[in-house]
Amino acid sequence: AAAIEEQTPEQVLEHADRALRSQRPEAIATAGFAAYDPSARTLHYAHAGHLPPVLCRADGSVEELVAEGLPLGMHHMSAPT
């Protein structure tokens, strides 16, 4: 639902993070979300602790994309004491 309402992959993952924290405050999850615009031939993606995305190009080459980000639910957790 967030993907329909939100405009960017970052906003989608922020929405998912808020939902996870409100419904399951003890939980964490990894996620990645991407949006491809075929007319502009652009890929926008956001990352929340998941494995980095891999881009497979039409020529058969493969590229691991740079991706950093905390898992969903992590930024509100305090450091261990």
C-alpha positions in Angstrom: 0.0 0.0 0.0 2.8 2.4 0.8 4.3 1.9 -2.7 1.1 3.2 -4.2 0.8 6.2 -1.8 4.5 7.2 -1.5 6.6 8.8 -4.2 10.2 7.5 -3.6 11.7 4.2 -2.5 13.0 6.0 0.6 9.5 7.1 1.5 8.2 3.6 1.1 10.8 2.2 3.5 10.2 5.0 5.9 6.5 4.2 5.9 7.3 0.5 6.4 9.6 1.4 9.3 6.9 3.5 11.0 4.4 0.6 10.5 6.8 -2.0 12.0 7.6 0.2 15.0 4.0 0.9 15.8 2.7 -2.7 15.3 5.8 -4.7 16.4 8.1 -2.5 18.4 10.4 -5.4 19.4 10.9 -6.6 15.8 13.4 -5.7 13.1 13.4 -6.6 9.4 15.5 -6.1 6.3 14.1 -4.7 3.1 14.9 -3.3 -0.2 12.6 -1.4 -2.6 13.2 -0.2 -6.1 11.3 1.7 -8.7 12.2 1.6 -12.4 11.1 4.3 -14.9 11.3 2.7 -18.3 10.7 6.0 -20.2 13.7 7.6 -18.4 15.6 4.3 -18.1 16.3 5.1 -14.4 16.3 2.9 -11.3 15.8 4.4 -7.9 16.2 2.2 -4.9 16.4 2.3 -1.1 17.9 -0.2 1.3 17.2 -1.1 4.9 19.8 -3.6 6.0 19.0 -6.2 3.3 21.7 -7.6 1.0 22.8 -5.1 -1.7 20.7 -5.3 -4.9 22.3 -6.7 -8.0 21.6 -5.2 -11.4 21.6 -7.5 -14.4 22.1 -5.5 -17.5 20.8 -6.4 -21.0 24.3 -7.2 -22.2 24.6 -9.9 -19.5 26.9 -8.0 -17.1 26.1 -8.0 -13.4 26.7 -5.2 -11.0 26.3 -5.1 -7.3 24.8 -1.7 -6.4 26.0 0.3 -3.4 23.4 0.2 -0.7 23.6 1.2 3.0 20.9 1.5 5.6 19.8 0.2 9.0 17.2 -2.6 9.1 13.7 -1.5 9.7 13.0 -1.0 13.4 16.6 -0.4 14.3 16.9 3.3 14.6 14.6 3.5 17.6 16.5 0.8 19.6 19.0 1.8 22.2 22.5 0.5 22.3 23.2 -2.5 24.6 24.4 -1.6 28.0 
